[in-house]
Amino acid sequence: MAMRRIIYLNPFSATNITGGIKTAHRQVELLCELGYSAFVWQPAGDAAWMTSKAPLVRRLAPGDIRPEDVLIFPEVLHVEGLHPFMALRNGCLKLLFCQNQFYAFNDLVPRQSYEGLGFDGVFCCSVASRDFLRQVLHVKDPAIIPCFVDPLRFRPHPKKLQVLAIASKLQDKAYFIAQCLRAKHRDVQDVPLVFVRDKSEDEVARLMGESAVLLALGNRESFGLVALEAMAAGCLVVGFHGYGGLEYADRDNGLWFWADQEEAVADALYRLIVGARNGEVWTRAMTAAASATAERYNRARTRDALLGYFSALGVRPGA
């Protein structure tokens, strides 16, 4: 008898850089380590910006799905290619993985419930997404499969006094903060501000490892993995928690703000630059607290959560 397959449906561009795509691949890697037959359906082929050991298939049709299979859908149900799989009624288990509650509304939701759309279960990646699913979409007891940070990739290197910003979100705010910093605090104009986007995961990890400070540009996040990866890489973090980052952000591990506090962020950024330049004791304490925070989000915790969730559904390794 063939093993039950767990198939993450990922019909996105190979150049689309998102934490959600990375998280799907990492979960498949862990499921394979646990002994499951798991893979990612990605018609566009391997992601151009990251490396993954997750088995990947490019060709998959609804007629290829067996009754014993498990399909994992993203919350963005309007994406082309998903509807034929949603229409399946052959007994396969259909689960929805909500990685960002801000993307949950579409032409189907909230007019229909996830149960009414044929989903057998819903899981998510953070406290913010779980609470949204409970309180807004009335999902009962959605499981959290937490994100994790790879400490072999995101780790400190010899530091440069520079500020890194991953400018895929809030570019206008990043520019305003940079100009505020330059205009208001002229004694740090020699400190480089490195704004990057569309870089590979390895390149981002290298830049985080060598940068003293990360300007966090979280916006409408379910979790906010970038800031946590920077914390693991030894950065002092200042900026926007993006709401989802409130799960781990506190007064000890960074300087955190809501999205309309640009001038306050510039002032806090200045404080971190000066503190890092002078090697002040409080900056070392913040770095240590940030590292301890990142260590809580580890592979073992995610692997155990995956095993517990799928086992509770009757989907066990090797079956």
Residue pairs with C-beta under 8 A, 6 or more apart in sequence:
2 66
2 68
3 36
3 37
3 318
3 319
4 36
4 37
4 68
4 69
4 70
4 315
4 319
5 37
5 38
5 39
5 66
5 68
5 69
5 70
6 28
6 31
6 36
6 37
6 38
6 39
6 69
6 70
6 72
6 310
6 315
7 38
7 39
7 40
7 41
7 60
7 65
7 69
7 70
7 71
7 72
8 24
8 25
8 27
8 28
8 38
8 39
8 40
8 41
8 72
8 97
9 41
9 71
9 72
9 73
9 74
9 81
9 82
9 85
10 21
10 24
10 25
10 40
10 41
10 42
10 74
11 41
11 42
11 43
11 44
11 79
11 80
11 81
11 82
12 18
12 21
12 42
12 44
12 79
13 44
14 42
14 44
14 45
14 46
14 47
14 48
15 47
15 48
15 49
16 47
17 49
17 168
17 198
19 99
19 147
19 223
19 225
19 226
20 74
20 99
20 100
21 47
21 50
22 50
22 201
22 225
23 99
23 125
23 147
23 225
24 40
24 72
24 74
24 97
24 99
25 40
25 47
25 50
25 52
25 54
26 52
26 54
26 148
26 302
27 145
27 302
27 306
28 38
28 39
28 40
28 52
28 54
28 55
29 52
29 53
29 54
30 299
30 302
30 303
30 306
31 38
31 306
31 310
32 38
32 53
32 54
32 55
33 303
34 303
34 306
34 307
34 317
35 317
35 318
36 310
36 315
36 317
36 318
38 54
38 55
39 54
39 55
39 56
39 57
40 52
40 54
40 55
40 56
40 57
41 56
41 57
41 58
41 60
42 56
42 57
42 58
43 58
43 59
43 60
43 81
44 58
45 56
45 58
46 52
46 56
48 200
49 198
49 199
49 200
49 201
50 200
50 201
51 201
51 202
61 84
62 84
62 85
62 87
62 88
65 71
65 85
65 88
65 90
65 92
66 90
66 92
67 90
67 91
67 92
68 91
68 92
69 92
69 93
70 92
70 93
70 94
70 95
70 310
70 313
70 315
71 85
71 88
71 92
71 93
71 94
71 95
72 95
72 96
72 97
73 82
73 85
73 86
73 94
73 95
73 96
73 97
73 119
74 82
74 96
74 97
74 99
75 96
75 97
75 98
75 99
75 100
75 101
75 103
75 104
76 103
76 106
77 83
77 86
77 96
77 106
77 108
77 109
77 117
78 106
78 107
78 108
85 94
86 94
86 117
86 118
88 94
89 118
93 120
93 121
93 313
93 315
94 118
94 119
94 120
95 119
95 120
95 121
95 122
95 123
95 313
96 114
96 119
96 121
96 122
96 123
97 122
97 123
97 124
97 125
97 145
98 104
98 122
98 123
98 124
98 125
98 129
98 132
98 133
98 142
98 222
99 124
99 125
99 129
99 222
100 129
100 220
100 221
100 222
100 244
101 124
101 128
101 129
101 132
101 133
101 136
101 222
102 220
102 221
102 222
104 132
104 133
104 137
108 117
109 117
109 137
110 136
110 137
113 137
113 138
114 122
114 137
114 139
120 313
121 143
121 313
122 133
122 139
122 142
123 142
123 143
123 144
123 145
123 309
124 130
124 133
124 142
124 143
124 144
124 145
124 222
125 144
125 145
125 146
125 147
125 222
125 223
126 144
126 146
126 147
126 222
126 223
126 244
126 247
127 144
127 247
128 221
128 222
128 223
128 243
128 244
128 246
128 247
129 142
129 144
129 222
129 223
129 244
130 142
130 144
133 139
133 142
134 140
134 141
134 142
143 305
143 309
144 305
145 302
145 305
145 306
145 309
146 297
146 301
146 302
146 305
147 223
147 225
147 228
147 297
147 302
148 297
148 298
148 299
148 301
148 302
149 225
149 228
149 229
149 232
149 294
149 297
149 298
150 299
151 232
151 294
151 295
151 298
153 201
153 202
153 205
154 205
154 208
154 209
154 229
154 230
154 232
154 233
154 294
155 205
155 209
155 232
155 233
155 234
156 209
156 233
156 234
157 206
157 209
157 210
157 233
157 234
158 210
159 210
159 211
159 212
159 234
159 276
160 192
160 210
160 211
160 212
161 191
161 212
161 273
161 276
161 277
162 191
162 192
162 193
162 194
162 210
162 211
162 212
162 213
163 191
163 192
163 193
163 194
163 211
163 212
163 213
163 214
163 215
163 269
163 273
164 194
164 196
164 207
164 208
164 211
164 213
164 214
164 215
164 230
164 235
165 174
165 193
165 194
165 195
165 196
165 214
165 215
165 217
166 196
166 197
166 199
166 204
166 214
166 217
166 226
167 174
167 195
167 196
167 197
167 217
168 197
168 198
168 217
169 217
169 218
169 219
170 217
170 219
170 240
170 259
173 217
173 240
173 259
173 262
174 195
174 215
174 217
176 262
177 215
177 262
177 265
177 266
177 269
178 193
178 195
178 266
180 262
180 263
180 266
181 188
181 193
181 266
181 269
181 270
182 189
184 263
184 266
184 267
184 270
185 266
185 267
185 270
188 270
188 273
188 274
188 277
191 273
191 277
193 215
194 207
194 211
196 203
196 204
196 207
199 207
204 229
205 229
205 233
208 214
208 229
208 230
208 233
208 235
209 233
209 234
211 230
211 233
211 235
212 235
212 236
212 272
212 273
212 276
213 235
213 236
213 237
213 238
213 269
213 272
213 273
213 276
214 226
214 227
214 230
214 235
214 236
214 237
214 238
214 239
215 238
215 239
215 265
215 269
216 224
216 226
216 227
216 230
216 237
216 238
216 239
216 240
216 241
216 242
216 245
216 254
216 256
217 226
217 239
217 240
217 242
218 224
218 226
218 227
218 239
218 240
218 241
218 242
218 243
218 244
218 245
219 240
219 242
219 259
220 242
220 243
221 241
221 242
221 243
221 244
221 245
222 244
223 244
223 245
223 247
224 241
224 242
224 244
224 245
227 237
227 239
227 241
227 245
227 249
227 254
228 245
228 248
228 293
228 294
228 297
229 294
230 237
231 237
231 253
231 254
231 290
231 291
231 293
231 294
232 290
232 291
232 294
232 295
234 287
234 290
234 291
235 287
235 290
236 254
236 272
236 275
236 276
236 283
236 286
236 287
236 290
237 253
237 254
237 255
237 290
238 254
238 255
238 256
238 265
238 268
238 269
238 272
239 255
239 256
239 257
239 265
239 269
240 256
240 257
240 258
240 259
240 265
241 249
241 256
241 257
241 258
242 259
245 256
248 293
248 296
248 297
249 256
250 256
250 289
250 293
252 285
252 286
252 289
253 286
253 289
253 290
253 292
253 293
254 286
254 290
255 268
255 271
255 272
257 264
257 265
257 268
272 283
274 280
275 282
275 283
276 283
307 317
310 316
